[in-house]
Structures are given as C-alpha cells and as structure tokens.
Amino acid sequence: MPLNDLNLAIVDVETTGAASHYHRIIEIAVLRIQCGQLIDKFSTLLDPERTISPFIENLTGIRNKDLENAPTFCQVKDRIYDILDGAIFVAHNAKFDYSFLKEEFERERVNYTAERLCTMRLSKTLFPDQKKHNLDSIIERFGITCTDRHRAEGDASVLWDFLQKLKVNVDGADLRKAMSKILKKSALPPILDESLI
C-alpha cells in the first residue's frame, strides 16, 4: 500500500488534560490527504466548556480568554466528521488523539471509528536504532520546520512533512511493510469461535 494510494486524515488535538474520558479538546487540526496531495484542511479552537489549567496555557499558549468565542465541539462536529470520513486516522501517539475524538463524538451520539496509523510507531518500526521518537526528535532528525509547536495545525503539518520525508528517505518496500504492520487489523486467537463473540 503505497502512501500515495491512501486516504489519510492527519490529526492533532490540544486538550485540557491527558484523560479523554474527563478532559476535553481545546484545539483541533485535520489535514485531509488523497493521492499524496493535501486536498482539505480544518483547524479551529474549541470551547471545552470548562476552564483550562495554567500548565496547559503555558504548554500550548492557548489562554482561557482565547476560547471564550470559540465554537463548541457540538457546533463543528459535522465538519470534523466529514473531513475524517473514509480516511485512515493519522496522529503521533494516535491512541491519544483518537480517544479524545471518539469521546467527543460519543458525547454527541455520533459513532466514529477509523483505521489508525500512529506516526510514533511508524518511526519506531523504521528507525529502531533511534532512542527517541517524540515529535521534537522527529523535527530535529529530519530538519522539519515547525513555527507553531504544541498547536494543532503546526503539529499536524509536521506529521505531513514527516510522511513526505519518509517517501524520499525510506525504501518503498520497507515503508509499505512498516505501514502494513501498523495498520494490520487485530485477529481473533485461532482457538476462539467468532460466533461466540
């Protein structure tokens, strides 16, 4: 599965904290990629309907006052769903971003599921000799420019740049193998009867 053949939604969220069941999204960016081209982009601050901590304000630069006139997730859920629909969900530490979006959609009684491609796992698979695979390490290793670190659109753009660097710097067969491994659907253990599930 060459990268250019995949429909991707590169996602980054900034949140009020780390636990998706309790915390909320304060900023989201989604870059929609088809046939290797950026075809759509959506980015917005979101009103989490609660105050954010000084730690999160310092980390992201997003202040409580910045969110006063921002839309709620409910107000933009249809736009977000549309740009994600039918695409592989791509994020760095994808479990984190995906769990927040899934929770937000569930609060609105919207069922959202997607295949997930974690760029952190992709980095670990392709570059096992490297000790660090966080976003800052990837930015440094590949000479990627990021003018807005810890903001949703800035971080999502880094991931798009990272995928393009991989197309140039990694053997196509190795990249396809690594992506197939990460995207592989979990299978039932052979001794389990599917009809019992």
N, C-alpha and C positions, 0 to 999 in steps of 0.2 A: 504494500500500500504506500506508494509514493506520497509525500506531503502534498504535492500539487493536486492529488486526486481527492483530498479530504475536505469536507466542510467543517470548519473549525469556528468555535466561539471562544476567543481568548478573553478571560475574565479576571478582574481583580476587584476585591472589595476591601474597604476600610470599615472597621466596626467599632462598637462601643466597648468591646472586650473579646475574650477568647472563646467563651462558651455559646455556641449557636442557639441552644435552647432558651437561654436567658437574654443574651445580648442581641443587638440589632445592627443592621448595616447603616453606615452614615455616608458612604460614597460607593458608587459602582461604575465600572467602565467595562464595556464589552466591545471587542473588535471582531467583526464577522469576516471570515476569510473563506473565499471559494476559488477553486482552481489556482491557488497560490497568490490570489490578489485580495487586498483589503477592499471589500465592497460596501461595508456599512460600519458605523461606529455610533455608540451611545454612551454618554457619560453624564452623570449628574450627582450632586449632593442629595442626600435623603434625610428627611426629618425622622429621627429614630423615636420620636415621641417620649423622650426622656433626656436628661442632661448627660453630657459626656464628661469623663474624668479629666483632671489636669494632665495625667500621664498620656492619655490618648490625644489631647490637644497638642501637647509637646511633640509627640511622635509624628503626627500627621500634619500639624499646622492648621487643622480644621478646628475652628472655635465654635462654641455653643451659639454665638450670635450669627455665625455663617449659616446655621441650619434653620434659623427662625422662619425664613420664607421658602425653604426647600420643600419639594413635594414629598409626600409620604410614599412608602413602597406601594401601597394600595393604588395611589394615583398614577403610577407609571408601570404597574405590573404587566399590562398588556403589551406595552412597547418592549419591555425586557423579555417577556416570553417569546415574542415574535422574532427578536434578533437571536435568541438562543435556539429556537425550534429547529430540529433536524440536524443540529451540528454537534460535533464532539466538543465537550466542555474541557477547555484547556486552562490550567492555572498552575501556579507554583505552590506546591503543597495543596493540591487540588481538593483534598478531603476537607480542608478548612473552608475555602470559598464555596464549594458545592454544598456543604452542610448549612451554611448561612442562607444561601439562596433557597435551598429546599425548605428550610424552616419558614422563611418569609412567604414563599408560595403557599405552604400548608396553612399559615395563618389566614390566607385569603381563599382557602379551599380550592387551590389550583394544584393539580397533580403535575409535577415536573420531574422527569428522570432523563438522564443522558449518559452516554459512554463518557468516561473521564480519562484525560491524558494529563498526567502530572509531570510538569517540566523538571521538577526536582528529581523525581525517579528517573526521568529520561537522562538527566545529567549524570546521575549515579551509575546508570547502566552503561552509558557511553564512555564515561571517564572515571573508571573505578580507582585509578591511581590518585585522583584528586581528593584531598581531605574534606574540603568544604564545597557545598552545593547550594548554599543560600543565594538569594538574588544578588547581593553585593559581590559575592565571589564570582558569579557568572558575568556580571557587568565588568569586573576587573579583568577576568580571564579572556574575554572576547572583545575588550575595548569598546563596549557599548556605551553610548552617551545617554544619560538619564538626567534630565533637568528638574524632574519633579518626583524624587524618590519618596516612597510612602504616601503617594497619592495614586488613586486608582488608575487614571489614564496613563500616568507616567510609568507605573509598574507593568501595566498590560502591554504598553508599547515595547518595553524591554523584552518581554516574552516573545513578541512578534519578531523583533530583531534577532533574538536568540535562535528561533526556529529557522530564520533565513541564513544565519551564520552556519547552522548545522548542515543545511543543504549544500553549502560551499565547502565546509571543512571536514565533513564526515563522509566516508564511503556510503553510497546509496544503499547497498545491500545491508550494511551494518545498521544504518538508520532505520530501514524498514523492519529489520529483525527486532531492534530495541522497541520500536513503537508497537509492533505486533505483540510483543511480550507484555507490555504495559496495558494494552487495550484488550488483551485476551479475557474473555468472559470467564468468570469462575464456574467451574464444572462441579456437578454433584459427585461425591465419592462413589466409586463403582458399585459398592455393596448396597447403596441406597436405592430404593424403588421410587422413581419420580412420582408415581401415582399416590404415594403416601405423603408427599409434601403438600 
